[in-house]
Amino acid sequence: MAMVLLQDLSKSYDKGNVKAVEAVSLEVPQGELFGLIGPDGAGKTTLFRMLTTLLLPDGGRATVNNLDIVKDYKAIRSQVGYMPGKFSLYQDLTVEENLNFFATLFGTTIEENYHLIKDIYQQIEPFKNRRAGKLSGGMKQKLALSCALIHKPTVLFLDEPTTGVDPVSRKEFWEMLKRLKAQGITILVSTPYMDEATLCDRIALMQGGKILAIDTPDAIVQQYPEKLYGVRAAAMQKLLLDLRAYPNTLSCFTFGEYFHLSFKDDHAGAAEDLERYLESKGHERIGIGEVTPTIEDCFIRLLKQ
């Protein structure tokens, strides 16, 4: 059963001059943890706002729980949870007051659905009398997720929930998502962090309002067509210029402390040929070795197609 279905969904701004989402089609089945991966400005937030009935699309159609996002917006709002990228709870209310408020909005109580938020809320319950605006980033995140879950939604939309959060809180948050998925909740999460893509069942790589690829993280990595090499040397800035000027370079881009490079002709001895070339350019402490592609490598390659 498709919990979320998009068919050529589109949205433009500035009288159609800026296409935030352009003819996006995808399907998310029940119980899946689906990741929408892309940088700022890719269209992730606009897509989520349409699916949660906060924005009207310009074209195409979409359904959530077989309900049309335009015609059935009231029913959808009672069945989905939405955690926007920016903390949007009432900062002058306490933790408990915020949670009670959102429970009341949906005609329920904290006690009725406490089992659903128990693992999350117990971590912030000692601070239940603290104003939300005084919480740390990780605590705000847990409170926002608790409020999004308090009415027992069947589909959960999380827009960049770990942006600006410390690594420990990020890890805890994804562990919470796994537990929610085990309870049968369908989860759509957007993130600019490529390393988080591997924590999803399937992902869609998105840029410029378009979907570049949809598949499991492993399948996307396995589709990388060329061998990839990590290259470094003592003078990294000069190295980049020389690598891009090398006649057999297919692609070359920065990746941490290395440059990731693919050859046009990856023949036996191609790496040794490159090393001799770099030595002729005066480079020292040269390191060249084959590396396993990552989601980020795949994303960059798709951008250059």
Residue pairs with C-beta under 8 A, 6 or more apart in sequence:
1 29
1 30
2 27
2 28
2 29
2 30
2 63
2 66
3 28
3 29
3 30
3 32
3 64
3 65
3 154
3 155
3 186
4 26
4 27
4 28
4 34
4 51
4 62
4 63
4 64
4 155
4 186
4 188
5 26
5 27
5 28
5 62
5 63
6 24
6 25
6 26
6 27
6 51
6 60
6 61
6 62
7 25
7 60
7 61
7 62
8 23
8 24
8 25
8 59
8 60
8 61
9 21
9 23
9 24
9 25
9 47
9 50
9 57
9 59
9 60
9 61
9 62
10 19
10 21
10 22
10 23
10 24
10 57
10 58
10 59
10 60
11 19
11 20
11 21
11 43
11 46
11 47
11 50
11 55
11 57
11 58
12 18
12 19
12 20
12 58
13 20
16 58
19 208
19 209
20 43
20 46
20 209
21 43
21 46
21 47
21 50
21 57
21 209
22 43
22 208
22 209
22 210
23 59
23 60
23 210
24 43
24 47
24 60
24 206
24 209
24 210
24 211
25 60
25 211
26 204
26 211
26 214
28 34
28 186
28 188
28 202
29 186
30 184
30 186
31 181
31 184
31 185
31 186
32 181
32 186
32 187
32 201
32 202
33 177
33 178
33 181
33 187
33 189
33 199
33 200
33 201
34 186
34 187
34 188
34 189
34 200
34 201
34 202
34 203
34 204
35 188
35 189
35 190
35 191
35 196
35 197
35 199
35 200
35 202
35 203
35 204
36 44
36 47
36 48
36 188
36 189
36 190
36 191
36 203
36 204
36 206
37 190
37 191
37 192
37 194
37 196
37 197
37 203
37 204
37 205
37 206
37 295
37 299
38 44
38 190
38 192
38 205
38 206
38 207
38 299
39 192
39 207
40 192
42 206
42 207
42 208
42 209
43 206
43 208
43 209
43 210
44 159
44 160
44 190
44 206
45 84
45 85
45 159
45 160
45 190
46 55
46 209
47 190
47 206
48 82
48 157
48 159
48 188
48 190
49 55
50 56
50 57
50 62
50 69
51 62
51 64
51 69
51 80
51 157
51 188
52 76
52 77
52 80
52 82
52 157
53 69
53 70
53 73
53 76
53 77
56 70
57 69
57 70
61 68
61 69
61 70
62 68
62 69
63 69
64 76
64 79
64 80
64 155
65 76
65 79
65 80
65 154
65 155
67 75
67 76
67 79
69 76
78 106
78 151
79 153
79 154
79 155
80 153
80 154
80 155
80 156
80 157
81 148
81 149
81 151
81 153
81 155
81 156
81 157
82 148
82 156
82 157
82 159
83 144
83 145
83 148
83 156
83 157
83 158
83 159
83 161
84 159
85 159
85 160
85 161
85 163
85 190
87 132
87 140
87 144
88 144
89 98
89 132
89 140
89 143
89 144
89 147
90 97
90 98
90 101
90 132
91 131
91 132
91 133
92 131
92 132
92 133
93 101
93 131
93 132
94 128
94 129
94 130
94 131
94 132
95 124
95 125
95 127
95 128
95 129
95 130
95 132
95 135
95 143
96 110
96 128
96 129
98 132
98 143
98 147
99 110
99 121
99 143
99 146
99 147
99 150
100 109
100 110
102 147
102 150
102 151
103 109
103 110
103 112
103 113
103 150
103 151
105 151
106 150
106 151
108 150
108 151
108 152
110 150
113 149
113 150
113 151
113 152
114 121
116 149
116 150
116 152
116 183
117 145
117 146
117 149
117 150
119 176
119 179
120 142
120 145
120 146
120 149
120 176
121 142
121 146
123 139
123 142
123 172
124 135
124 139
124 142
124 143
124 146
127 135
127 139
132 140
132 143
135 143
137 164
137 165
137 166
137 169
138 165
138 166
138 168
138 169
138 172
138 173
141 161
141 162
141 165
141 169
141 173
142 173
142 176
144 161
145 158
145 161
145 173
145 176
148 156
148 158
149 156
149 180
153 185
154 184
154 185
154 186
155 185
155 186
155 187
155 188
156 180
156 185
156 186
156 187
156 188
157 188
157 189
158 177
158 187
158 188
158 189
158 190
159 190
160 190
160 191
160 192
161 173
161 189
161 191
162 169
162 170
162 173
162 174
162 191
162 193
162 196
163 191
163 192
163 193
165 173
170 196
174 196
174 199
177 187
177 189
177 199
180 187
181 187
189 200
191 197
194 294
194 295
194 296
194 299
195 294
195 295
197 203
197 217
197 295
198 217
198 295
200 217
201 216
202 214
202 215
202 216
202 217
203 214
203 215
203 216
203 217
203 220
203 295
204 211
204 213
204 214
205 211
205 212
205 213
205 214
205 220
205 295
205 298
205 299
205 302
206 212
207 299
207 302
207 303
212 299
212 302
212 303
213 220
213 223
213 298
213 302
215 223
217 295
220 295
220 298
221 292
221 293
221 294
221 295
221 298
223 298
224 293
224 297
224 298
224 301
226 250
226 262
226 263
226 266
227 262
227 263
227 266
227 290
228 260
228 261
228 262
228 290
228 291
228 292
228 293
228 297
229 260
229 261
229 262
229 263
229 271
229 288
229 289
229 290
229 291
230 255
230 258
230 259
230 260
230 261
230 287
230 288
230 289
230 290
230 291
231 239
231 243
231 252
231 258
231 259
231 260
231 261
231 274
231 286
231 287
231 288
232 239
232 257
232 258
232 259
232 285
232 286
232 287
233 239
233 278
233 283
233 284
233 285
233 286
233 287
234 283
234 284
234 285
235 283
235 284
236 259
238 281
238 283
239 259
239 278
239 283
240 252
240 254
240 259
242 277
242 278
242 281
242 283
243 249
243 252
243 259
243 261
244 252
246 274
246 277
247 264
248 263
248 264
248 265
248 270
248 273
248 274
249 261
249 262
249 263
249 264
250 261
250 262
250 263
250 264
251 260
251 261
251 262
251 300
251 301
251 304
252 259
252 260
252 261
252 262
253 259
253 260
253 300
254 260
255 296
255 297
258 287
258 291
260 291
260 297
261 274
263 270
263 274
271 288
271 289
271 290
274 288
275 286
275 288
278 286
279 286
